[in-house]
Amino acid sequence: MALYELVMPKMGESIMEATILNWAKNVGDHIDIDETILEIATDKVDSEIPSPVEGTLSKILFNVNDVVPIGTVIATIETGAPVGSAVTDESASSEEHSASKVPFVPEEGTKQSITVSLGDGARFYSPLVRNIASKEGISITELDAIKGTGQDGRVTKHDLLDYIKVKAAAPASQVHSQQPVNPSIPVAQVESKPQAQGTPKSSGSTTSLDGDVEIIEMDRMRRLIADHMVMSKHTSPHVTSFVEVDVTSMVRWREKVKKEFNQKYNQNITFTPIFIEAIVKAIHDYPMINASVDGSNIIRKKNINIGMAAALPSGNLIVPVIKNADEMNLIGLTKSVNDLASRARNNQLKPEEIQGGTFTLTNVGSFGNVMGTPIINQPQVAIMAAGAIKKKPAVLETPDGDVIAIRHMMFLSLSYDHRVVDGSLGGSFLRRVADYLEAFDGNQTI
């Protein structure tokens, strides 16, 4: 029997570690190829890790809630392969992964450590931390002085945001005199710190102080969302514009073709791909809306990657991205929307599938809301919300004069970063999306 060393996989270019959420198998269990063996979490997404081999799980080297560097052996699997055959994840034929390699076994109470240098010293700072520090004018010297709660004392996003709050609330001399900084936040503020390595994960249970007050600890994803939203409002001056749209032709066309569409393509067509199609056309007309900001520079994106906010069973939201949406027709957009939405609900998205977005659409109408003022998904400069479609009386202009008719109407809203998107660009772009939806060809075939 040979031992296969299962290592913590690399889940994205900027991901250096992951947290083990759950072992789906126990020691001694049989594992089939591609069967889920564990679930892990990064600051991007939760993922299920399948087994690349068939065999029996012989050893688990890390526990639930442990933070493990990528490339670290986390388990061994006994396979039916003869001793001396390939036994590692990445390069089984290389000398560094020969059959004589001894699996890594951490000493009790310790974790494997790594030191990564990005050119400014021996301390590692993630791209997200560096980006926030750059926008806030925080030097490397200040970063080096901040006490980190991450792996090997790394400064996490939470540590940096806490430091920024303290710095903003106190005189500069006082902030510097308090280094290193690791402020603790009272529970009453309902703002939880990142969990230290090895600490038990929150079960999501509630704590009752008395009969009238209940404190509920945020889960990991809710903390990430909260931090991201606060950071976005702090970064971008938000302006929101609204427009009402007559989508009667679009609604009637979908009602007419949805059964045939499903039979022909095995896909349920929703309004989301139609919205995305109109957004893509409008971006071609107003390309400066497809941008991000880096200091005093505007970065216009040539690729049109549309993020679509999807609700998870937990009530949280995640934003998978349709890459190169301008290269897809309505059928391709429908398949991509359905696939990403389905895998988002089943926690099967890959990290790269929620990165690289250049513009975001959120459908507040799915909750029965007629309009919303969404928060920009940084580092983008605009996000559109589609409200619920309602039948309403509307005035129509006809050759014989104005008439009142029952039409399918909806509100679109666009929140944009007023640093680089002024009212003229934001309003014109929003109106152009509405024009494309109102001009939808209700006679087109599928």
Secondary structure in CASP SS format (residue, H / E / C, confidence):
PFRMAT SS
TARGET T0000
AUTHOR 0000-0000-0000
METHOD secondary structure of the structure
MODEL  1
M C 1.00
A E 1.00
L E 1.00
Y E 1.00
E E 1.00
L E 1.00
V E 1.00
M C 1.00
P C 1.00
K C 1.00
M C 1.00
G C 1.00
E C 1.00
S C 1.00
I C 1.00
M C 1.00
E E 1.00
A E 1.00
T E 1.00
I E 1.00
L E 1.00
N E 1.00
W E 1.00
A C 1.00
K C 1.00
N C 1.00
V C 1.00
G C 1.00
D C 1.00
H E 1.00
I E 1.00
D C 1.00
I C 1.00
D C 1.00
E C 1.00
T E 1.00
I E 1.00
L E 1.00
E E 1.00
I E 1.00
A E 1.00
T C 1.00
D C 1.00
K C 1.00
V C 1.00
D E 1.00
S E 1.00
E E 1.00
I E 1.00
P E 1.00
S C 1.00
P C 1.00
V C 1.00
E C 1.00
G E 1.00
T E 1.00
L E 1.00
S E 1.00
K E 1.00
I E 1.00
L C 1.00
F C 1.00
N C 1.00
V C 1.00
N C 1.00
D C 1.00
V E 1.00
V E 1.00
P E 1.00
I C 1.00
G C 1.00
T C 1.00
V E 1.00
I E 1.00
A E 1.00
T E 1.00
I E 1.00
E E 1.00
T E 1.00
G C 1.00
A C 1.00
P C 1.00
V C 1.00
G C 1.00
S C 1.00
A C 1.00
V C 1.00
T E 1.00
D C 1.00
E C 1.00
S C 1.00
A C 1.00
S C 1.00
S C 1.00
E H 1.00
E H 1.00
H H 1.00
S C 1.00
A C 1.00
S C 1.00
K C 1.00
V C 1.00
P C 1.00
F C 1.00
V C 1.00
P C 1.00
E C 1.00
E C 1.00
G C 1.00
T C 1.00
K C 1.00
Q C 1.00
S C 1.00
I C 1.00
T C 1.00
V C 1.00
S C 1.00
L C 1.00
G C 1.00
D C 1.00
G C 1.00
A C 1.00
R C 1.00
F C 1.00
Y C 1.00
S C 1.00
P H 1.00
L H 1.00
V H 1.00
R H 1.00
N H 1.00
I H 1.00
A H 1.00
S H 1.00
K H 1.00
E H 1.00
G C 1.00
I C 1.00
S C 1.00
I H 1.00
T H 1.00
E H 1.00
L H 1.00
D H 1.00
A H 1.00
I C 1.00
K C 1.00
G C 1.00
T C 1.00
G C 1.00
Q H 1.00
D H 1.00
G H 1.00
R C 1.00
V C 1.00
T C 1.00
K H 1.00
H H 1.00
D H 1.00
L H 1.00
L H 1.00
D H 1.00
Y H 1.00
I H 1.00
K H 1.00
V H 1.00
K H 1.00
A H 1.00
A H 1.00
A C 1.00
P C 1.00
A H 1.00
S H 1.00
Q H 1.00
V H 1.00
H H 1.00
S H 1.00
Q C 1.00
Q C 1.00
P C 1.00
V C 1.00
N C 1.00
P C 1.00
S C 1.00
I C 1.00
P C 1.00
V H 1.00
A H 1.00
Q H 1.00
V C 1.00
E C 1.00
S C 1.00
K C 1.00
P C 1.00
Q C 1.00
A C 1.00
Q C 1.00
G C 1.00
T C 1.00
P C 1.00
K C 1.00
S C 1.00
S C 1.00
G C 1.00
S C 1.00
T E 1.00
T E 1.00
S E 1.00
L C 1.00
D C 1.00
G C 1.00
D C 1.00
V C 1.00
E E 1.00
I E 1.00
I E 1.00
E C 1.00
M C 1.00
D C 1.00
R H 1.00
M H 1.00
R H 1.00
R H 1.00
L H 1.00
I H 1.00
A H 1.00
D H 1.00
H H 1.00
M H 1.00
V H 1.00
M H 1.00
S H 1.00
K H 1.00
H H 1.00
T H 1.00
S C 1.00
P C 1.00
H E 1.00
V E 1.00
T E 1.00
S E 1.00
F E 1.00
V E 1.00
E E 1.00
V E 1.00
D E 1.00
V C 1.00
T H 1.00
S H 1.00
M H 1.00
V H 1.00
R H 1.00
W H 1.00
R H 1.00
E H 1.00
K H 1.00
V H 1.00
K H 1.00
K H 1.00
E H 1.00
F H 1.00
N H 1.00
Q H 1.00
K H 1.00
Y H 1.00
N C 1.00
Q C 1.00
N C 1.00
I C 1.00
T C 1.00
F C 1.00
T H 1.00
P H 1.00
I H 1.00
F H 1.00
I H 1.00
E H 1.00
A H 1.00
I H 1.00
V H 1.00
K H 1.00
A H 1.00
I H 1.00
H H 1.00
D H 1.00
Y C 1.00
P H 1.00
M H 1.00
I H 1.00
N C 1.00
A E 1.00
S E 1.00
V E 1.00
D E 1.00
G C 1.00
S C 1.00
N E 1.00
I E 1.00
I E 1.00
R E 1.00
K C 1.00
K C 1.00
N C 1.00
I C 1.00
N C 1.00
I E 1.00
G E 1.00
M E 1.00
A C 1.00
A E 1.00
A E 1.00
L C 1.00
P C 1.00
S C 1.00
G C 1.00
N C 1.00
L E 1.00
I E 1.00
V C 1.00
P C 1.00
V E 1.00
I E 1.00
K C 1.00
N C 1.00
A H 1.00
D H 1.00
E H 1.00
M C 1.00
N C 1.00
L H 1.00
I H 1.00
G H 1.00
L H 1.00
T H 1.00
K H 1.00
S H 1.00
V H 1.00
N H 1.00
D H 1.00
L H 1.00
A H 1.00
S H 1.00
R H 1.00
A H 1.00
R H 1.00
N C 1.00
N C 1.00
Q C 1.00
L C 1.00
K C 1.00
P H 1.00
E H 1.00
E H 1.00
I H 1.00
Q C 1.00
G C 1.00
G C 1.00
T C 1.00
F E 1.00
T E 1.00
L E 1.00
T E 1.00
N C 1.00
V H 1.00
G H 1.00
S H 1.00
F H 1.00
G C 1.00
N C 1.00
V C 1.00
M C 1.00
G C 1.00
T C 1.00
P C 1.00
I C 1.00
I C 1.00
N C 1.00
Q C 1.00
P C 1.00
Q E 1.00
V C 1.00
A E 1.00
I E 1.00
M E 1.00
A E 1.00
A E 1.00
G C 1.00
A C 1.00
I C 1.00
K E 1.00
K E 1.00
K E 1.00
P E 1.00
A E 1.00
V E 1.00
L E 1.00
E E 1.00
T E 1.00
P C 1.00
D C 1.00
G E 1.00
D E 1.00
V E 1.00
I E 1.00
A E 1.00
I E 1.00
R E 1.00
H E 1.00
M E 1.00
M E 1.00
F E 1.00
L E 1.00
S E 1.00
L E 1.00
S E 1.00
Y E 1.00
D E 1.00
H C 1.00
R C 1.00
V C 1.00
V C 1.00
D C 1.00
G H 1.00
S H 1.00
L H 1.00
G H 1.00
G H 1.00
S H 1.00
F H 1.00
L H 1.00
R H 1.00
R H 1.00
V H 1.00
A H 1.00
D H 1.00
Y H 1.00
L H 1.00
E H 1.00
A C 1.00
F C 1.00
D C 1.00
G C 1.00
N C 1.00
Q C 1.00
T C 1.00
I C 1.00
END
